[in-house]
Amino acid sequence: MPAMDAAPLVLLDGPLGTELERRGQPLPAPMWSARALVEAPLLVGQVHADYAEAGAQGHTANTFRTTHRALAGTDWGSRWRTLLRLAVRLCRESVPEGARVAGSLA
């Protein structure tokens, strides 16, 4: 195993939900940040792009609340896959080609 100082470093993005709220997007339960995928997809993409511009190399797609379980009982409960795919697409389209994109689960 390589020493810690020999391993490549990857600068990660910051908190997506917190930044969406800071920019004025309400994120009430139970959808939380998934609500922004429906109401403000351009804002979600802009947050990703801004983190990339700030130097982030690893980006977390807005998938935190896009599971069947998390969306159960909402209007989006049966369309969770649509939101999941949208979250990943928005992230990939908003960051430089080749940037690392990850998901997040609640």
Backbone hydrogen bonds in HBPLUS format (Angstrom, degrees):
<---DONOR---> <-ACCEPTOR-->    atom                        ^
c    i                          cat <-CA-CA->   ^        H-A-AA   ^      H-
h    n   atom  resd res      DA  || num        DHA   H-A  angle D-A-AA Bond
n    s   type  num  typ     dist DA aas  dist angle  dist       angle   num
A0006-ALA N   A0003-ALA O   2.90 MM   3  5.26 151.0  1.98 111.5 121.0     1
A0007-ALA N   A0004-MET O   3.29 MM   3  5.38 148.1  2.40 100.7 109.4     2
A0057-GLN N   A0011-LEU O   2.61 MM  46  5.28 164.4  1.63 151.9 157.0     3
A0058-GLY N   A0011-LEU O   3.04 MM  47  6.14 153.5  2.11 145.3 145.5     4
A0013-ASP N   A0058-GLY O   2.88 MM  45  6.10 131.3  2.13 156.1 168.1     5
A0019-GLU N   A0015-PRO O   3.26 MM   4  6.21 152.1  2.35 131.2 138.8     6
A0020-LEU N   A0016-LEU O   2.85 MM   4  6.12 154.5  1.92 154.5 162.2     7
A0021-GLU N   A0017-GLY O   2.99 MM   4  6.23 162.5  2.02 152.5 156.5     8
A0022-ARG N   A0018-THR O   2.92 MM   4  6.14 156.7  1.97 144.5 151.6     9
A0023-ARG N   A0019-GLU O   3.05 MM   4  6.23 139.1  2.23 140.1 149.8    10
A0023-ARG N   A0020-LEU O   3.20 MM   3  5.17 128.2  2.48  93.3 106.5    11
A0025-GLN N   A0020-LEU O   2.97 MM   5  5.41 160.4  2.01 150.1 143.8    12
A0024-GLY N   A0021-GLU O   2.89 MM   3  5.07 161.1  1.93 112.3 115.3    13
A0032-TRP N   A0028-PRO O   3.02 MM   4  5.16 154.2  2.08 131.8 133.8    14
A0034-ALA N   A0031-MET O   3.01 MM   3  5.30 144.3  2.14 146.1 137.6    15
A0035-ARG N   A0032-TRP O   3.20 MM   3  5.87 152.2  2.28 115.9 122.6    16
A0036-ALA N   A0033-SER O   3.13 MM   3  5.57 139.6  2.30 108.1 117.2    17
A0037-LEU N   A0034-ALA O   3.02 MM   3  5.32 139.5  2.18 104.8 116.1    18
A0038-VAL N   A0035-ARG O   3.06 MM   3  5.40 135.6  2.27 105.0 116.2    19
A0039-GLU N   A0035-ARG O   2.91 MM   4  6.16 170.7  1.92 158.3 161.1    20
A0040-ALA N   A0036-ALA O   2.75 MM   4  4.78 147.6  1.86 121.9 132.0    21
A0043-LEU N   A0040-ALA O   3.04 MM   3  5.30 123.7  2.37 104.1 118.1    22
A0044-VAL N   A0040-ALA O   3.13 MM   4  6.55 155.6  2.20 153.2 160.2    23
A0045-GLY N   A0041-PRO O   3.02 MM   4  6.32 166.4  2.04 152.2 154.8    24
A0046-GLN N   A0042-LEU O   2.91 MM   4  6.12 149.8  2.00 141.8 150.7    25
A0047-VAL N   A0043-LEU O   2.94 MM   4  6.23 154.3  2.01 152.9 158.5    26
A0048-HIS N   A0044-VAL O   3.15 MM   4  6.50 163.9  2.18 153.4 157.1    27
A0049-ALA N   A0045-GLY O   2.90 MM   4  6.16 163.6  1.93 151.2 156.0    28
A0050-ASP N   A0046-GLN O   2.81 MM   4  5.98 154.0  1.88 147.9 155.1    29
A0051-TYR N   A0047-VAL O   2.99 MM   4  6.25 156.8  2.04 151.6 157.2    30
A0052-ALA N   A0048-HIS O   3.00 MM   4  6.31 155.6  2.06 149.5 156.6    31
A0053-GLU N   A0049-ALA O   2.88 MM   4  6.14 157.0  1.93 148.3 154.8    32
A0054-ALA N   A0050-ASP O   2.96 MM   4  6.16 139.3  2.13 139.4 150.3    33
A0056-ALA N   A0051-TYR O   3.01 MM   5  5.58 160.1  2.05 152.1 145.9    34
A0055-GLY N   A0052-ALA O   2.94 MM   3  5.18 156.2  2.00 105.7 113.4    35
A0100-ARG N   A0057-GLN O   3.10 MM  43  6.28 149.4  2.20 171.7 166.9    36
A0059-HIS N   A0100-ARG O   2.75 MM  41  6.05 156.7  1.81 149.2 157.0    37
A0102-ALA N   A0059-HIS O   2.75 MM  43  6.11 159.4  1.79 162.1 167.2    38
A0061-ALA N   A0102-ALA O   2.77 MM  41  6.05 166.2  1.79 174.9 170.1    39
A0063-THR N   A0061-ALA O   2.77 MM   2  5.51 140.7  1.92 104.4  92.7    40
A0066-THR N   A0063-THR O   3.13 MM   3  5.11 165.7  2.15 120.4 117.0    41
A0071-LEU N   A0067-THR O   3.04 MM   4  6.22 149.5  2.14 151.2 158.9    42
A0072-ALA N   A0068-HIS O   2.96 MM   4  5.91 111.6  2.44 141.2 156.4    43
A0072-ALA N   A0069-ARG O   3.39 MM   3  5.23 156.3  2.45  96.6 103.4    44
A0074-THR N   A0071-LEU O   2.99 MM   3  5.54 151.5  2.08 143.8 142.0    45
A0077-GLY N   A0074-THR O   3.19 MM   3  5.24 170.8  2.20 110.1 111.9    46
A0079-ARG N   A0076-TRP O   2.90 MM   3  5.00 146.2  2.02 106.5 117.5    47
A0082-THR N   A0079-ARG O   3.06 MM   3  5.35 124.3  2.38 104.5 118.1    48
A0083-LEU N   A0079-ARG O   3.30 MM   4  6.77 156.1  2.36 152.1 157.9    49
A0084-LEU N   A0080-TRP O   2.89 MM   4  6.14 158.9  1.94 152.2 158.7    50
A0085-ARG N   A0081-ARG O   2.93 MM   4  6.11 169.0  1.94 152.3 154.5    51
A0086-LEU N   A0082-THR O   2.96 MM   4  6.11 155.4  2.02 143.9 151.5    52
A0087-ALA N   A0083-LEU O   2.88 MM   4  6.05 159.9  1.92 151.5 156.1    53
A0088-VAL N   A0084-LEU O   3.17 MM   4  6.48 161.7  2.20 151.1 155.0    54
A0089-ARG N   A0085-ARG O   2.89 MM   4  6.06 163.4  1.92 151.5 156.8    55
A0090-LEU N   A0086-LEU O   2.85 MM   4  5.98 168.9  1.86 156.9 159.5    56
A0091-CYS N   A0087-ALA O   3.17 MM   4  6.31 156.8  2.22 141.6 147.8    57
A0092-ARG N   A0088-VAL O   2.93 MM   4  6.16 173.9  1.93 157.3 158.8    58
A0093-GLU N   A0089-ARG O   2.89 MM   4  6.00 159.8  1.93 154.8 160.3    59
A0094-SER N   A0090-LEU O   3.15 MM   4  6.07 126.1  2.46 134.5 146.4    60
A0094-SER N   A0091-CYS O   3.09 MM   3  5.19 140.9  2.24 101.5 113.0    61
A0099-ALA N   A0096-PRO O   3.02 MM   3  5.63 159.5  2.07 138.7 139.5    62
